């Protein structure tokens, strides 16, 4: 089977939306309507497709052999699927595959040869195209339903009746085969008292405590959250939702934490589902006793430790093949997959060649080896940019390349980030880019948070200074930010609005003063401040205009504005563009008659205020357009 840590893709948009909603916002309903086998198979299919792959997924070397498709059929089962696809459209297959690979697929009779078959990069690319065809999707859909139904049947034969538990069991069977799923189910039954009494909660705890399946905690808890959110009864009436990430007064899971503390350390807590002081104190004691980070809150490590502590008294040594002595269980490993392990090659069973009815038995997987630590590093610990800044790429590296990095923005109103780590600014504020790398069979998962501060370049967002600004003065940060934003708005200064006065600030101020023809000393005193304010006012001032048309021409009027020293009049004809037709420098004048307008023609006019100070010209926004037809 496919290693769970390979990059996943969701199903089409409809399934994507439903599944995301369930994963992120499980209903945690203890009681719900029960369902038949078809509904259970359908529910299991969605989480398996999420955990495994997409139609065109190819893992060229998945623990010693290739895995393909949306359930990551492994080794000889990958060959069987490809043969089915080729038979459905032979001509198409010949076009998409290399000649050698096509001939190998159609001519291979001894499927055991594919138990160790790996793909080259070229072969993987060709097979990926074949897997994306309609013939492939149809074949995969049929095979997936068949396999998932078999998983559910395996669980039912053991005696499991709880629907969410069967969904969870199917994921175990797909990932680890019948040996792993049967082993976990047997452990859960001992804990619950019987297979019939096993609910999702018991099966989940047993899986977390399993030496192999418990090595993939993210997959275990993702599947648990999904199954618990299906709306069916998923735990006993005396039990409740098992949390994972972090439990506080605002989160689900406090009741379970309280019960677990009462069970494993006789904390004598009242189960209120509120993370009160008594609960926090008990968690602190548990963390201290178990040599965990002591913070008084039930985070990931504490939850897992509580599960193991609760389960400790009922867990027994794992049998070689848990299904051997169970009625209805043949002891045959699921042919779909090998047991998923972080460091050991898969022991995928080969297809029987002469005795198809004889079960193929594989040995138990070796003991789990510790995963290596993943190190994520960024060339910059944080970023400070303006809301007008161009997109930029993050420079994040990992200590390995077995899984791609993923990126997520904490605030889309501030920034977005694509799959390549390119950040696009969408507004001012603070946000974090969360960089993650999933767990692999040899490396731990890792997460890196990169803070990004985006400053507004609008001076109106900062208080205007009331006194001089210069290098040697102790100034308020926001006053400097106002100045920086003003210089960007009025002079196109290349500076970050961070409120810090550096040598470059003195140079920018001096250069601006020179352009304006005023004393250039790098000090923003009364004269410079007043000029900046005046320019900002003009830049934001929108004229109010009217028009009157006569035989003499079209007369455009506006209100007098003393801060400006220019008025620009623009005109265009229908289908054309605006062109400046007049510049007014006498600010006592508040109208202009366009005598060049042709009689009967339609014209459109806008007006702008402007301020020119030596070499610096600031123009404000255009007025609302007015339409005129000369009589």
Buried (B, 14 or more C-beta within 10 A) or exposed (E): BBBBBBEBBBBEEEBBEEBEEBBEEBBBBBEBEEBEEEBBBEBBBBBBBBBBBBBBBBBBBBBBBBBBBBBBBBBBBBBBBBBBBBEBBEEBBBEBBBEEBBEBBBEBEEBBBBBBBBBEEEBBBBBBBBBEBEBBBEBBEEBBBEBBBBBBBBBBBBBBBBBBBBBBBBBBBBBBBBBBBBBBBBBBBBBBEEBEBBBBBBBBBBBBBBBBBBBBBBBBBBBBBBBBBBBBBBBBEEBBBBBBEBBBEEEBBBBBBBBBBBBBBEBEBEBEBBBBEBBBBBBBBBBEEBEBEBEBBBBBEBBBBBBBBBBEEBBEEBBEBBBEEBEEBBBBBBBBBBBBBBBBBBBBBBBBEEEEEEBBBBEBBBEBEEBBEBBBEBEEEEBBBBBBBEEBEBEBEBEEEBBEBBBEBBBEEBBBBEEEBEBEBBEBBEBBBBBBBBBBBBBBBBEBBBEBBBBBBBBEBBEBBEEEBBEEEEBBEBBBBBBBBBBBBBBEBEBBBBBBBEEEBBEBBBBBBBBBEBEBEBBBBEEBBEBBBBBBBBBBBBBEBEBEBEEEBBBBBBEEBEBBBBBBBBBBBEEEEBEEBBEBEEBEEBBBBBEEBEEEEEBBBBBBBBBBBEEBEBBBEBBEBBEBBBE
